[in-house]
Structure formats: structure tokens, C-alpha cells
Amino acid sequence: MNSIRHFTVPGLLLALAECLLQPVWCLAAEEAARKPGYSTNAADRAACQRQLNMIFGAIQEYRKQHDNGLPSKLSDLTPDFIHDPNVLICPFVQKRGGLRTWKKQFRELSPDAHTSYGYEFPSAPLDYYQWRGVPKKTWREFKERVAETLGPVVPIVRCHDHRPWLNLAVGGRIYESELYWEKNFAENDHLLTVSKLFGSPVATRKLTPADFPPRDPQAGLRLLDLTAHYNAALTDSWQGFPGNHLAGFRTGIREFGGVCFDVRGVIQLRGELAADFPGRIDGIKVNQKCNRIHFLHALACGDRPGVRSGLYTIHYEEGRAQEIPLVYGEQIADWWFDPPNPIALTNGKVVWTGENEAAKAYGKAISLYQYTWENPLKGSEVATISFDSGVRTHAYAPFVVAITLE
């Protein structure tokens, strides 16, 4: 019995048509997959701008009837202020399909299943990666403060489905920008961090050696004297967040894992949660030979294991240098952590845990980490140590509390 298929004439024509059409379908699917999920078309942009103007008018009417207050989310405007719910969906998105495809790529401030637009003034609280102080702050409070700083150019609604992006400002203007609209106003970009706008004034005050506890006479040369480089006090909310400090960490000579440290202050480097600090500190004096160096340190923020988050550089007397990369999850980590899920370093260890008012308000605790570096040039005198945030964006803001030689 053979396996030859037998076709009637109509069946043969149908099979031939399927064979001919299949590649067309495949090509069409491949072409659709290659198309970007956003529009660069001027007509699409103009249609979206018309809807953004309608949304602005609805927001203004909402404010008139709610004591100048804003909606919690855009869909609160329907049906009283926007009768057609399609107004909350970009016309290009209505053609393309897929309501909020951008939410996997950008921070979504206001989850809302009824709109394709991003709403920038929700009443949702800032998470602890933006604000680590008490009382807690909301995105709306932050955006309102940004508007006080920059004026009515701050977006209240954004369309992420066009390139360039479309921004509806709180003043009603619609303008284009890149992903970060702040770059349109670059001269004020440094003013727009949460810690800068809401931060405690102790973060910017100038300190002198008199602001720190005196060094214990029992602290030998191996316990490096960091007084000249301290730029933050343990008892201050030095990163700018009220209630976020190390006041519960006792000062003086402290022993952890058989290593003594001189604990009296902090050397903080610049980062997203510590904007007013230097990106690098040079000239930490050593002038000794050693087998090992122990660092007592941590990061302000960070949650991505494997990311380079800081750098120590050991400078030897004869001119050579050794770099010590600090990698998140290996030698260092965020000083805030979730108590049920403490952070375990692969090349360091937690040596102290505690709490402060801010961390407690978020259900978190605080910790410091010890990292020990083996000196490959034990016979060479170490002249100085440099401390650098080590990354171009200075995102994670490392700080060191004490350094001890062995």
C-alpha cells in the first residue's frame, strides 16, 4: 500500500494555493515582528496631541470640582469628565493594539488598565529606592515639588508610544523629548532628585574634625585615622533622609570577627541617594606595610547582584597600584535589607545589624559589611588609599566607616 495522496481537482487547487500563500503569511508575520512598537509618524503624533489636549481639559475640569485636587489615576476622569474611554488610549495604540506595552521598559508610576498613557502625578507612595526618610512621600508630592522648581513644564501625562516622546505639561503645553524629559532642562537636572528636594539640611552642612568623637588613644596605627576625610556623622541623617542614620551604631574601638575598627564617622561618596557628596576621595594615609586590609562599609541603595558599585585603589610607595573592585553581592551591598531575607555576601560578611526610624517605617533593617582584601605585595609599603564610586553614573553611593590593616 503506497502513501501517495490523491487529490480531486478542487482539492489540488486548494493545496497549491496553501503552498503559495504560506510564505506570504510568514513574511507578513516576520515584517510585523520587525516593526517597532512605537510611531514616528507625524500624523499619528498630531492625533495623539489632540487627545492629550482633551485630557488636559478634563483634568482642569476635575480640579475645578475637587478643590484643585488631581485624580489618583487617569481613568478617574471617566465618565464624568471624559465620556469616551477611547480618549485615554493613544490613536496609534488603538491601531497597533497592546495597551501598555511600554510598562515593561519604564517605571510605571500609576498602574491603570484603562489607559495607554503614563500618568506622572499619582498619589502612590515613593518606594524606598527613591525616598528613605520619614515621613514617607508620594510621587505627587515629589512631582509638585519638581514643578515648584522648574515651573509648569513638568509632564503630568506622557505618551511612551511615540519617538520622540510626547509630554503634556502641567501648564497645558505639549512638547517632545527623549525618554528623560529632564534633559530638555539640563541646567536644572541636578535639582531634581528626591533627596535634593526633600532632604534634611544636615546632608549639606560642612563638618570639621570637632564634629566627630575624639580618637581613642588606644587606637594604634593599624586602625587608620580617617578623621581628615570624614564627611558625615553617624548620628546625622547624612544622606538627606530624615530618620536614616547610624546613631544606633556605637562609636569607639569596635571588634568584629577578631578585627578591631576605629568607628567615629563616615566617608560617603556621591550617588542617586547621596547627591551632595564627592565621587572620589584620594589620599587616605597609610604609610605602612600590611598583609591584609579590612574594610567596614556598605552602599546607599542597590539591588542588582554582580554590578560594580565602588572601587578602592591601593597606592604603593614605589608607584605601583592595585585596584579593588566592589561588586554588589560580593564585597558590598545595600545597608538597607529585608529582615526575613538578609543579604549574604560571597566575598564578605555582615558584621552588624540594627535599625533606625526610617528603615523601621518601611519594614527594613540596616547593616554594615566587612570585606578583607589580601595584599599581593606584602613587602611593599602602602602609601595611600583612594575610594571611588567606581561607576560612571555613581548610582549606588558607597560609604566606608572604618579601615584596619593587618
Residue pairs with C-beta under 8 A, 6 or more apart in sequence:
7 15
36 163
37 96
37 98
37 101
37 102
37 161
38 92
38 160
38 161
38 162
38 163
39 45
39 92
39 96
39 161
39 162
39 163
40 162
40 163
41 92
44 91
44 92
44 162
45 162
45 166
47 91
47 92
48 90
48 91
48 92
48 159
48 161
48 162
48 166
49 166
49 174
51 87
51 90
51 91
52 117
52 157
52 159
52 166
52 168
52 174
53 172
53 174
54 82
54 87
55 74
55 77
55 82
55 87
55 88
55 117
55 157
55 168
56 156
56 157
56 168
56 172
58 77
58 81
58 82
58 87
59 70
59 71
59 77
59 81
59 156
61 81
62 69
62 70
62 71
62 76
62 77
62 81
63 69
63 70
70 121
70 140
70 156
71 77
72 110
72 122
72 123
73 110
73 112
73 115
73 119
73 122
74 88
74 110
74 112
74 114
74 115
74 117
74 119
74 157
75 85
75 88
75 112
75 113
75 114
75 115
77 88
78 85
78 88
78 114
79 85
82 88
85 114
86 94
88 114
88 115
88 116
88 117
89 99
89 115
89 116
90 116
90 117
90 159
90 161
90 162
92 161
92 162
93 99
93 116
93 161
96 161
99 113
99 115
99 116
100 108
100 113
100 115
100 116
101 161
102 118
102 160
102 161
103 111
105 160
106 118
106 160
106 179
108 118
109 118
109 119
109 120
109 122
109 124
109 139
110 118
110 119
110 120
110 122
110 124
110 139
112 119
116 159
116 161
117 157
117 158
117 159
118 157
118 158
118 159
118 160
119 156
119 157
120 139
120 143
120 154
120 155
120 156
120 157
120 158
121 139
121 140
121 143
121 144
121 156
121 170
122 138
122 139
122 140
123 138
123 139
123 140
124 138
124 139
125 136
125 137
125 138
125 139
126 136
126 137
126 138
126 139
126 142
126 194
128 336
128 362
128 364
129 301
129 303
130 142
130 194
131 137
131 142
131 194
131 195
131 198
131 241
132 239
132 241
132 244
132 273
132 336
132 358
132 359
132 362
133 198
133 199
133 200
133 237
133 240
133 241
133 242
133 243
133 244
133 358
134 242
134 243
134 357
134 358
134 361
136 361
136 362
137 194
137 198
141 198
142 194
142 197
142 198
143 154
143 156
145 197
145 198
146 154
146 192
146 197
147 154
147 170
149 188
149 191
149 192
149 197
150 185
150 188
150 191
150 192
151 171
152 169
152 170
152 171
152 172
152 173
153 169
153 170
153 171
153 173
153 175
153 184
153 185
154 169
154 170
155 167
155 168
155 169
155 170
155 181
156 168
156 169
156 170
157 167
157 168
158 165
158 166
158 167
158 168
158 181
159 165
159 166
164 176
164 177
164 178
165 176
165 177
165 178
165 179
165 181
166 174
166 175
166 176
167 174
167 175
167 176
167 177
167 181
168 174
169 175
175 184
177 183
177 184
182 188
182 189
182 192
183 189
190 196
190 275
191 197
193 272
193 275
195 203
195 239
195 240
195 241
195 273
195 274
195 275
196 240
196 275
196 276
198 240
199 239
199 240
199 241
200 236
200 237
200 240
200 241
200 242
202 236
202 237
202 238
202 240
203 236
203 237
203 238
203 239
203 240
203 274
203 276
204 240
204 276
207 230
207 231
207 232
207 233
209 227
209 228
209 230
211 233
212 227
212 230
212 233
212 264
212 265
213 251
213 252
213 264
215 225
215 227
215 262
215 264
216 252
216 253
216 262
218 253
219 225
219 253
219 262
221 288
221 405
222 288
222 290
222 404
222 405
222 406
223 253
223 260
223 261
223 262
223 402
223 404
224 262
224 284
224 285
224 286
224 385
224 402
224 403
224 404
224 405
225 262
225 285
226 262
226 264
226 265
226 267
226 284
226 400
226 402
226 403
227 264
227 265
228 285
229 267
229 281
229 283
229 284
230 264
230 265
230 266
230 267
231 238
231 266
231 267
231 268
231 277
231 278
232 238
232 239
232 265
232 266
232 267
232 268
232 277
232 399
233 265
233 266
234 245
234 246
234 247
234 249
234 251
234 263
234 264
234 265
234 266
234 401
235 245
235 246
235 247
236 245
237 243
237 244
237 245
237 358
238 245
238 266
238 268
238 274
239 268
239 273
239 274
239 300
239 397
240 273
240 274
240 275
240 276
241 273
241 358
242 357
242 358
243 356
243 357
243 358
243 361
244 356
244 357
244 358
244 359
245 356
246 266
246 354
246 356
246 366
246 401
247 356
248 354
248 355
248 356
249 263
249 352
249 354
249 368
249 401
250 263
251 263
251 264
252 263
252 264
253 260
253 261
253 262
253 263
254 260
254 261
254 263
254 402
255 261
256 296
256 351
256 352
256 370
257 349
257 351
257 370
259 294
259 370
259 372
259 404
259 406
260 404
261 294
261 296
261 401
261 402
261 403
261 404
262 402
262 404
263 296
263 401
263 402
265 401
266 399
266 400
266 401
267 281
267 387
267 399
267 400
267 401
268 274
268 277
268 300
268 397
268 399
269 277
269 278
269 279
269 280
269 281
269 310
269 387
269 388
269 389
269 394
269 397
269 398
269 399
270 276
270 277
270 278
270 279
270 389
270 394
270 397
271 277
271 299
271 300
271 301
271 389
271 394
271 395
271 396
271 397
271 398
272 301
272 393
272 394
272 395
272 396
272 397
273 300
273 301
273 397
274 300
274 397
274 399
277 397
279 388
279 389
279 394
280 386
280 387
280 388
280 389
281 386
281 387
281 388
282 384
282 386
283 384
283 386
284 384
284 385
284 386
284 387
284 403
285 383
285 384
286 382
286 383
286 384
286 385
286 405
287 317
287 381
287 382
287 383
288 381
288 382
288 405
289 378
289 379
289 380
289 381
289 382
290 375
290 378
290 382
290 405
290 406
291 374
291 375
291 378
291 406
292 372
292 373
292 374
292 375
292 405
292 406
293 314
293 372
293 373
293 375
293 382
293 385
293 403
293 404
293 405
293 406
294 370
294 371
294 372
294 373
294 403
294 404
294 405
294 406
295 312
295 331
295 370
295 371
295 372
295 373
295 400
295 402
295 403
296 351
296 368
296 369
296 370
296 400
296 401
296 402
296 403
296 404
297 310
297 326
297 332
297 368
297 369
297 371
297 398
297 399
297 400
297 401
298 332
298 333
298 334
298 335
298 367
298 368
298 369
298 398
298 399
298 401
299 309
299 310
299 328
299 332
299 333
299 334
299 335
299 396
299 397
299 398
299 399
300 334
300 335
300 396
300 397
300 398
300 399
301 334
301 336
301 395
301 396
301 397
302 309
302 328
302 333
302 334
302 395
302 396
303 328
303 334
304 328
305 328
305 329
305 330
306 327
306 328
306 329
306 330
307 327
307 328
307 391
307 396
308 325
308 326
308 327
308 328
308 390
308 391
309 326
309 327
309 328
309 332
309 389
309 390
309 391
309 395
309 396
309 398
310 325
310 326
310 332
310 387
310 388
310 389
310 390
310 391
310 396
310 398
311 323
311 324
311 325
311 326
311 386
311 387
311 388
311 389
311 390
312 323
312 324
312 326
312 373
312 385
312 386
312 387
312 388
313 321
313 322
313 323
313 324
313 385
313 386
313 388
314 321
314 322
314 323
314 324
314 373
314 375
314 382
314 385
315 321
315 382
315 383
315 384
315 385
315 386
316 322
316 377
316 380
316 381
316 382
316 383
317 380
317 381
317 382
317 383
318 380
320 377
320 380
322 375
322 376
322 377
324 331
324 373
325 331
325 390
326 332
326 371
326 390
326 398
327 347
328 334
328 396
329 343
329 345
329 346
330 345
330 346
330 347
330 348
331 345
331 347
331 348
331 369
331 371
332 345
332 348
332 369
332 371
332 398
333 343
333 345
333 369
334 343
334 396
335 366
335 367
335 368
336 359
336 362
336 364
336 365
336 366
337 343
337 364
337 365
337 366
337 367
338 363
338 364
338 365
339 363
339 364
339 365
342 350
342 353
342 367
343 350
343 367
344 350
345 369
345 371
347 371
348 369
348 370
348 371
348 372
349 369
349 370
350 367
350 368
350 369
350 370
351 368
351 369
351 370
352 367
352 368
353 365
353 366
353 367
354 365
354 366
354 367
355 365
355 366
356 366
359 365
359 366
368 401
372 406
375 382
382 405
385 403
387 398
387 400
389 396
389 397
389 398
390 398
